[in-house]
Amino acid sequence: MTPAPTHWDLAVVGAGPAGAATALGALHAEPGLRVALLDRADFPRDKACGDGVAPHVLDLLAEVGVTGLVDDRVPVDRLRLGAGGVVTERRMTRPAWVVPRRILDARLADAAVAAGARLLRHRVRDLRQHTDAVVLDGEVSAAVVAGADGAHSVVRRALGLSRGPAALALRGYAPVAPGRHGAQVIEFGTRHQPSYAWSFDRGDGLANVGYGEFLHADRPAPTRAQLLERLEALLPGATEGGRHWVGHHLPLSTARRRVPTGRVLLVGDAACLVNPLTGEGIHSAVATGIAAGRAAAAALREGRPERAGERYARATRRILLPHLRHTALAARLARSTRVIEAGLRAAAADQRVFDDFVELGLARGRLTPTLALGLGRAFLVPVRPSGRPQEPA
């Protein structure tokens, strides 16, 4: 076997969805690039996540030649949302999929390798920028480096960037509880705000179940036992028979985003792009990964790899900035139980409000006039003690 070269056009640190998408974006634009995918683990490997894959993710992957990724999985088209006794359940305009990261990430890494990337087992601990290259651990150099190494990104720290707000979540797999088959179920918390529990049917008898909440600087993080207790309180029976419990941090996005503009790019969780309203991160990971790969390919094509970050910043500003502003505002509003309950009543009353809420939580949606009007109307509807809206006289 020919040994891997020590210098690459593009080195991607982390081979999860963000990293694989970066390689795919670059190689789809310039198939001849030398691209290294560096990851500390062998694939397949588990990764703590809600496992939800929105159809928008598949749209993005199709743009870089990846199709059929979930053809053998069971689509889920029902979403149930609840808070304080108020519940709405509707069909989503397009179904989603629940794919364990052990499966999804391995398939995406395989797709990147099939496109021409080299997948290397390497745990990156150090990054040094030089005039003509970026060097990782004194061993691997590249014209451009993309950090896709998750919540505790080594690349982000090397750039001197902080993580910002975060949530803590616990995920496990358990038999689907009665009444939750064929649905993605989210129950918002009312005591530890903002927070929610989830149960996402995988379609094989098991559900991805979990609970997460925002971390506050002035109070200790919840323990594993507390996370499990709060999950069971919100979704009774969800933890029964549960296994493979794994905790993880979620680096949440904000309306303010600092983007490096040189040879080093940040994508996905490493760029702190987890939706603060729903905890969704795969769409942002794939979207920013593809954008980073394309930006790197364009900069290399013109012989100016030091401009990759500038190109990427322009592209992601267009893709992300409006969405980040709207999700940041929505997350602040969601700290009020009254706002959440009003939003659920509005979604129950109008499919268009429901659809806009799904877009806001899963992809690139915004706080639309339809959402705002529905929320305003819901605040005016009298509510019975049970939490359900009073029928008009």
N, C-alpha and C positions, 0 to 999 in steps of 0.2 A: 504494500500500500504506500502511495506517495505521501510523505509527511506533510502536514498542514503548514502552509507558509506562515511566517510570523508577522507579516504586514498585510493588512487588508484594506480594501476600499472603505468598507463599513463594518464595524464590529458592534454587535447588539448585545448588551448585557442583560440577560434574562430571556428565556425562550417561551414564556407564557403567551397569552393572546396578544398583548401589546408588542412583545418582541418578535413573535412570528409574523404579525401583521407588518411590522417595520421591514423585515426581510422581504416579505411578499411585495410590499409597495415599491421597494427599491428594484427588485429583480423583474417586476412586471414592466417598470419603466426602462430599465437597462439590464437585459438578461445576462450580459457579460461581466457584471460586477463581481468582485470577490467579496463575499459577505460571510461573516462568521457569527454564529449564534452561540453565545457562551452561557451556560447554565450550571449551577452547582449540583443539580440532581440529574439522575437518569430518568428517561421517560419510558413508560407512563409513571406519573407520580401524582399523589393527591394534592389538592390545594383547597383551603377553606374558602367557601363561596356559597352564595345562594343557588348557583348553577343555572339561573335563568338566562336564556339566550333569546333576545328580541329578534323579530324578523328583520329589523333594520341592520343588524350585524351581518346577516346572510347577504343582504343587498350589497353591503360594502365589500364583503369577501368576493362576491361574484365579479366585482369591478376589477379584481386582481387575479381572476382566473380560478378561484376556488369555489366549486359547487358540489352539491351532494353531501355536504358535511353532516347533516342530521337526517338523511333519508331513512335511516333505520330506527329513528327515535319517534316517540309518540307525541304529536302536537297537543298543546293545551290551549284551549280558546276561551276558558272562563276565568274571570278574575273576581274574587270576593274580597271586599274591603270592609273592615269593621272598626268601631271605636265607641266605647261607652254605651254599648247596646244599639247603636245605629249601624245598620248593615246595608251594603249595596252589593249586588252581584249581577254582572252582565257579561255578555260575550264581547271579546275584544274584536276589533275590526280585522286584525290578522292574528293568527295564533302565534304563541311563543313555544319554546322547547325548554325542557329541564334536562340538561346534559351534565353529568358529573365531570368536574374538571379533569379528573384522571383520564377521561375519554377525550373531551374537547381539546385539551392542551396538546395531547399526543398527536391528535389528528392535524391540528394546526402546525405543529412542529414538523410533522411528516410532509405537509404541503409545502412548507418553506424549503425543506431539503429537496423535494422533488423539483422545485423551481430553481435550485442551484445553490442554496445556502449550505454551509458546513456547520453541523451541530457538534459542539465541543463541550466536554465536561470540564468546567473550570469555574472556580469560585473567585470572583473578582474582589479584591480587598483594597486596591489602591489605584488611583488615576492621576496621571501627570500630563499636563498640557505643554506641548513644545511648539515651536514656531511652525513646523511642517507636519506634525502628527500628534496624536494622543496615544499615550502609552499606558497600558494596564498591567500592573504588577511587575513592571520591568521586563515583561516577556512578550506581550502582544501589542503591536502598534497598528493604528488605523488612521486613515485620513479623516474619517468621521466616526464618532461613537454615539450610540443611542442608549440611554439608560432606561431599561424596561424592567428594573429589578425590584419593583413592588414598594410596599408601604415603608419599608426600612431601607430605602435605596442608598447604596454606597455611592453611586454616581451623584445623586442629589446632594449628599453631604459633602462630597469632594468639591462641588460647585459653591459650597457655603450657603445653601438654601435650606430654610427650615421647613418642617412639615406642615405646620398650621393646625387647624381644628381636626379632631379625629373622633371616631366612634369605636366601640369595642363590641364584637359579636362572637357568638358561639354557634357552631353548626354541627349537626349530626344527621344520621340517616335512620329512619324508623318506619315501621309499617304505616301505610296511610290510614289515618283515623277515620272512623265512620263519618260520612257527611262531607268529607274533603276530597273524595275521588274526582279525578279529572279537572282539578282546579288549582290555581295559584291563590293561596289564602294569605292575606295580610291583616293582622289585628294590631292597631296602633295602641300604644300604652297611654294610660291616663295619669300615672303616678310619677314615673321617671321620664320626664320629657327632654327632648324628643326621643321616642323609642318605638319599636314594634317587634312583633313576633311573626314568623312566617311558616307556612307549610306548602311546599311546592311538589305536587305529584309528578314523579319521574315517569310514570306509565308502566312500571314493572313491579308494582306492589309496594314499592318503597317511596318515601317522600324525603326531600331535603327539608329539614326543619331547623329552626334557629331563632335566636333573639339577639337584638343589638340595641345599644343606646349610646347617646352622645356622651362624651367624656368631658367633665367639667374640671377646671384647674383647681377649684376650691373644695373638691370632695374626692375621696379615694375611689379608684376604679372598682367596679363590682367584681366579686369573686366568681369562680366557675360555678359554685353552688348557688349563688344568687342569680346568675344568668339562667341556669336551669330552672330555678324556682319561678322566675318571672316569665319564662317561656311557658311553663305549665299553667301558670295563672291566667295568661292571656288565651292560650289554646289548650284547654284541658285534653289530656290524652296524647298530646303530641310527642311527649318524651318516652312513652311506653314502648319498650323494646328497642330503644335508641342505642346506636353504637357509633363509633368513629367520631366522637366529639372533639372538635378542634376549635380553638379560639384564634381570633385574628383582629388586627387593627385595620380600620378603614380611614385612609387619609382623604378628608372631605374637600370638595371644591368650594371656592368662594368667588365672589364677584371680582376680586383682585387676583391677578395672576402674573407672576414674574417669569418671563421666558428667556432662557439663555440664547444668545445670538451668535455664538461662534461655532466651533466644530463639535460641540457636545450638546445633544438634544435629550429631552426628558419626555417620556410617553406614559400614558396609563396611570396606574397607581403611583409610580415614581414621580409623576408630575402633579400628584394630589388632585385627581379628577374623578373621585367617587361622588356620585350624585348625593347631596346632603339630605334630600327628601326621601329617597328610597334605598340608598346604599348600592344602587346599580353601578357597575364599573366596567363591564365587558364592552359595551358599546363605545364608551369613550376610549378604552384601551385600543380597540381595533381602529376606530376613526383616526386617532392621533398617531397610531403606529403607521398606518398607510400613508398619512400625510407626511410623517417624518421620513419614511423611506423614499417617497417621491421627491421631497426636498433635497435629501442627500444625493439622490441620483442626478437631479438637475444641477446641483452645485458641482458635483464631480464631472459631469459632462462638459461644463464650461471651464473646467480647470480651476475652480475657486471653491474648494471644499470648506474654507473658512466662512463662506456665506451660507452654509447649510442651515444654520440656526436662524439667520435672518429670513430665509425663505420659509422655513417651518413656522416661524412666529407669524408671518403674514397669513399663511394658509390657515393656521389654527385660530387666529383672531376672527377670521370670517366664519369658520365652522362653529366655534365654541362660545365666543364672547356673549352674544345675546342670551344663549341658553344658560350660561353660568350666572348671569345677572338675575335671570328669572327664577332659577332654582334656588339661588341664595335667598331671594325674597320669600319664595314659597316655604323654604325651610324655617325662616324666622316666623312666618305666620303659623306654621304647623306646631310651634311650641305651645299654642293655645288649643286646648281640647275643644273649645267652642268652635274654633275655626275648622278643625278637622271634621267635627260632626256636621257642621253646616256644609262643608265640601262633599261629604258622603251623601247627605240628603239631596244636594244639587245633582250629584252623579246618578242617584237613584231615579230622579225625576226626568233626566234628560240624557239621552245617549250621547249627544254631542259634547256635553260637559264631561261625561265619563271618558270618551275618546281623547279629549284634550288632556285630561289628567294622566291617562296612560302614556301619551306622548311626552308629557313633562317628566314623568318618572322613569321612562325607559330609554329615551333617545334624545332628540334635539328639540323637544317641545318648548313652548313658552306659556306664560300666563296670558291666555287669549281673552279677548272681550267676551266670548261665550262663557269662559270659566269665571270671569269677574262678575258678569251679570247673574249667572247661576248661583254664585256664592252670595251675592247681595240678596237675591230673592229668598235663598234658604234661611238667611238670618231673620227674615220677616215672617217665616212660617211658625206658628205656635207649636210647641213641642209638648207632648204628653210626658208624664213622669217616667215612662218606659224608655224615653229617648227617641221614640218614633214620631214623625210629623203628624200633627192633627189634620184629619181630612177636612177640606173646606166644607162649610155648611151648605 
